[in-house]
């Protein structure tokens, strides 16, 4: 390993505009990518409004976006590096040079004594693309480990694998503009009213504008999204493949399959069609519990009222069968020819603001920048040449993913963990297992804007990071739209942008000349050059061109908004070797764990509209807490009676892994045999009311995405409910 170079004396300093200057940015919550205008006062954002010139939201914002200003400067902002050698002892303030030298020493020690794979970097969809790229360059190129993953593993990994298998690349083919052209919306395992409110409002507006527009919703739970549904299919949890196969079979019988498209542009239809006969609506009912007539009505609508746009999110992805779920909905779009044309396509809705940018920049454990794969020797060689490192430096072995990270910590193979911009001790399933695993690490460093969080409280070293509005960079939303976030205010205290923290650690490790960036723009320029000739080519998309446009640019794009690509594969040639999209013959698989007499109920988890992830931001905004101030558990009246529960009673939810307590909300919004809990309240907010204490860490074998949406549980009355800190 290279000898460390002394840290330079240069100190990063933000450029701050006038207090009355409105600047463009992008909302840091969901993957919709709404444009914002914000301005600072005394160095911090004081006002936020929607950008009327941004095509995604046209000036509109949800409550979370509109109330961003209060989350920038809160009492728990992390201001200085904090270090402790013993995690049972107190944190002590240290200087940046001391912090990064101590961290670099821990990394060097672990790799010298245990090999390169004793270290892991775990990031977040909150990072800008420049951060992701630099994180991966350090891990995969210089630390020589592919142990770099992201919390996007928890939400989007199954969609990534399915797009690659079906279309040949991780390329969502649609655009939000397809909302205004679609005749039928098939929404599966998603609740856009709560999770993507601006897109939901666009769907509602489309329905009002055209009386022939119809909405089919697939969700076991009745949400506010169901209020606009013409047909609401409520399958048993974990039976998505059976239902989607049934919809495709009945679409075929209704004349909705495009045989000319299939013959000219796809492969695998023969194998799939042989399977579909097992899923006629009457037979599928035995698996899904969806009445046959409802399935027939939905299939006939989908077949005859095109074009049809399929939208899905975590309900399909967060499953031990997540890849199959995704492939099943893509099968339906391909078979009906609902792809590559206005108003049509299979469209995965991204959960985080830059989950897509992380996928592009190689933020997953099997990926390299520019949609390259670590398993491909030519892809590794391309990056080695670009980064100026020796051939063979990049490992050909896939890195650890999020759940595998926990397993490696337990086994003692992983010694040093570097977490950036996320809170895995609250967001990963089986919370107590994660807590015990983290305790086995020799050294845990967490860079975050806030402290304490569940994860910073378990760290040796805590590094203060600048957050949204305090650093620049680019993000990519669900429709492949890349936008520039301008720096608006200044980070408090000694907080630094994530890329600058990564750069300083790289310098302390001795990789100075390879990480001597002065601005995030230099990092972007290096990254975009690596996309030349790739499916996501943005090689000519400069910061200057992004500054000149209020729209950003949808990749591939060589020159800005004017050269954007709203819709992919319009020539019906896909990114596979032969140019044909691939069907996959699928059969319904069992869920990872089964319901039985001891655990007879299915635990479903999800979001509420005004909270975000583990509430490190939204939990501190009084107006956002008004709609749902406390955790809750939805229980069907039938199941409540069986346990002698009344509305508001404390109820304990017990799985094979752990238990949590919440007030019961007795409602038929959930079907009999299922209960629902929002996941936002981690241990810091409500110690005993964390659903992830009971959630399953089973994961899809191909995507490694955990089955957060399904766990076998039982319920019983509890004496009290832990108080939630508002």
Rosetta blueprint (number, residue, H / E / L):
1 X L
2 X L
3 X L
4 X L
5 X L
6 X L
7 X L
8 X L
9 X L
10 X L
11 X L
12 X L
13 X L
14 X L
15 X L
16 X L
17 X L
18 X L
19 X L
20 X L
21 X L
22 X L
23 X E
24 X E
25 X E
26 X E
27 X L
28 X L
29 X L
30 X L
31 X L
32 X L
33 X L
34 X L
35 X E
36 X E
37 X E
38 X E
39 X E
40 X E
41 X E
42 X L
43 X L
44 X E
45 X E
46 X E
47 X E
48 X E
49 X E
50 X E
51 X L
52 X L
53 X L
54 X L
55 X L
56 X L
57 X L
58 X L
59 X L
60 X L
61 X L
62 X L
63 X H
64 X H
65 X H
66 X H
67 X L
68 X L
69 X H
70 X H
71 X H
72 X H
73 X L
74 X L
75 X L
76 X L
77 X E
78 X L
79 X L
80 X L
81 X L
82 X E
83 X E
84 X L
85 X L
86 X L
87 X L
88 X L
89 X L
90 X L
91 X L
92 X E
93 X E
94 X L
95 X L
96 X H
97 X H
98 X H
99 X H
100 X H
101 X H
102 X H
103 X H
104 X H
105 X H
106 X H
107 X H
108 X H
109 X H
110 X H
111 X H
112 X H
113 X H
114 X H
115 X L
116 X H
117 X H
118 X H
119 X E
120 X E
121 X E
122 X E
123 X E
124 X L
125 X L
126 X L
127 X L
128 X L
129 X H
130 X H
131 X H
132 X H
133 X H
134 X H
135 X H
136 X H
137 X H
138 X H
139 X H
140 X H
141 X H
142 X H
143 X L
144 X L
145 X L
146 X L
147 X L
148 X E
149 X E
150 X E
151 X H
152 X H
153 X H
154 X H
155 X L
156 X L
157 X H
158 X H
159 X H
160 X H
161 X H
162 X H
163 X H
164 X H
165 X H
166 X H
167 X H
168 X L
169 X L
170 X L
171 X L
172 X L
173 X L
174 X L
175 X L
176 X H
177 X H
178 X H
179 X H
180 X H
181 X L
182 X L
183 X L
184 X E
185 X E
186 X E
187 X E
188 X E
189 X L
190 X L
191 X L
192 X H
193 X H
194 X H
195 X H
196 X L
197 X H
198 X H
199 X H
200 X H
201 X H
202 X H
203 X H
204 X H
205 X H
206 X H
207 X H
208 X H
209 X H
210 X L
211 X L
212 X L
213 X L
214 X E
215 X E
216 X E
217 X E
218 X E
219 X L
220 X L
221 X L
222 X L
223 X L
224 X H
225 X H
226 X H
227 X H
228 X H
229 X L
230 X L
231 X E
232 X E
233 X E
234 X L
235 X L
236 X L
237 X L
238 X L
239 X L
240 X H
241 X H
242 X H
243 X H
244 X H
245 X H
246 X H
247 X H
248 X H
249 X H
250 X H
251 X H
252 X H
253 X H
254 X L
255 X L
256 X L
257 X L
258 X L
259 X H
260 X H
261 X H
262 X H
263 X H
264 X H
265 X H
266 X E
267 X E
268 X L
269 X H
270 X H
271 X H
272 X H
273 X H
274 X H
275 X H
276 X H
277 X H
278 X H
279 X H
280 X L
281 X H
282 X H
283 X H
284 X H
285 X H
286 X H
287 X H
288 X H
289 X L
290 X L
291 X L
292 X H
293 X H
294 X H
295 X H
296 X H
297 X H
298 X H
299 X H
300 X H
301 X H
302 X H
303 X H
304 X H
305 X L
306 X L
307 X L
308 X E
309 X E
310 X E
311 X E
312 X E
313 X L
314 X H
315 X H
316 X H
317 X H
318 X L
319 X L
320 X L
321 X L
322 X H
323 X H
324 X H
325 X H
326 X H
327 X H
328 X H
329 X H
330 X H
331 X H
332 X H
333 X H
334 X H
335 X H
336 X L
337 X L
338 X L
339 X L
340 X L
341 X L
342 X L
343 X L
344 X L
345 X E
346 X E
347 X E
348 X E
349 X L
350 X L
351 X L
352 X L
353 X L
354 X L
355 X H
356 X H
357 X H
358 X H
359 X H
360 X H
361 X L
362 X L
363 X L
364 X L
365 X L
366 X L
367 X E
368 X E
369 X L
370 X L
371 X L
372 X E
373 X E
374 X L
375 X L
376 X L
377 X H
378 X H
379 X H
380 X H
381 X H
382 X H
383 X H
384 X H
385 X H
386 X H
387 X H
388 X L
389 X L
390 X L
391 X L
392 X L
393 X L
394 X L
395 X L
396 X L
397 X L
398 X L
399 X L
400 X L
401 X L
402 X H
403 X H
404 X H
405 X H
406 X H
407 X H
408 X H
409 X H
410 X H
411 X H
412 X L
413 X L
414 X L
415 X L
416 X E
417 X E
418 X E
419 X E
420 X E
421 X L
422 X L
423 X L
424 X H
425 X H
426 X H
427 X H
428 X L
429 X L
430 X L
431 X H
432 X H
433 X H
434 X H
435 X H
436 X H
437 X H
438 X H
439 X H
440 X L
441 X L
442 X L
443 X E
444 X E
445 X E
446 X E
447 X E
448 X E
449 X L
450 X E
451 X L
452 X L
453 X L
454 X L
455 X L
456 X H
457 X H
458 X H
459 X L
460 X L
461 X E
462 X E
463 X E
464 X E
465 X E
466 X L
467 X L
468 X L
469 X L
470 X L
471 X L
472 X L
473 X E
474 X E
475 X E
476 X E
477 X L
478 X L
479 X L
480 X L
481 X E
482 X E
483 X E
484 X E
485 X E
486 X L
487 X L
488 X L
489 X L
490 X L
491 X L
492 X L
493 X L
494 X L
495 X L
496 X E
497 X L
498 X H
499 X H
500 X H
501 X H
502 X H
503 X H
504 X H
505 X H
506 X H
507 X H
508 X H
509 X L
510 X L
511 X L
512 X H
513 X H
514 X H
515 X L
516 X L
517 X L
518 X L
519 X L
520 X H
521 X H
522 X H
523 X H
524 X H
525 X H
526 X H
527 X H
528 X H
529 X H
530 X L
531 X L
532 X L
533 X L
534 X L
535 X L
536 X L
537 X L
538 X L
539 X L
540 X L
541 X L
542 X L
543 X H
544 X H
545 X H
546 X H
547 X H
548 X L
549 X L
550 X L
551 X L
552 X L
553 X E
554 X E
555 X L
556 X L
557 X L
558 X L
559 X L
560 X L
561 X H
562 X H
563 X H
564 X L
565 X L
566 X L
567 X L
568 X L
569 X L
570 X L
571 X L
572 X L
573 X L
574 X L
575 X L
576 X L
577 X L
578 X L
579 X L
580 X L
581 X E
582 X E
583 X L
584 X L
585 X L
586 X L
587 X L
588 X L
589 X L
590 X L
591 X L
592 X L
593 X L
594 X L
595 X L
596 X L
597 X L
598 X L
599 X L
600 X L
601 X E
602 X E
603 X E
604 X E
605 X E
606 X E
607 X L
608 X L
609 X L
610 X L
611 X L
612 X L
613 X L
614 X L
615 X L
616 X L
617 X L
618 X H
619 X H
620 X H
621 X L
622 X H
623 X H
624 X H
625 X H
626 X L
627 X L
628 X L
629 X L
630 X L
631 X L
632 X E
633 X E
634 X E
635 X E
636 X L
637 X H
638 X H
639 X H
640 X H
641 X H
642 X H
643 X L
644 X L
645 X L
646 X L
647 X L
648 X L
649 X L
650 X E
651 X E
652 X E
653 X E
654 X E
655 X E
656 X L
657 X L
658 X L
659 X E
660 X E
661 X E
662 X E
663 X E
664 X E
665 X E
666 X E
667 X L
668 X L
669 X L
670 X L
671 X L
672 X L
673 X L
674 X E
675 X E
676 X E
677 X E
678 X E
679 X L
680 X L
681 X L
682 X L
683 X L
684 X L
685 X L
686 X L
687 X L
688 X L
689 X L
690 X L
691 X H
692 X H
693 X H
694 X L
695 X L
696 X L
697 X L
698 X L
699 X E
700 X L
701 X L
702 X L
703 X L
704 X L
705 X L
706 X E
707 X L
708 X L
709 X L
710 X L
711 X E
712 X E
713 X E
714 X E
715 X E
716 X E
717 X E
718 X L
719 X L
720 X L
721 X L
722 X L
723 X L
724 X L
725 X L
726 X L
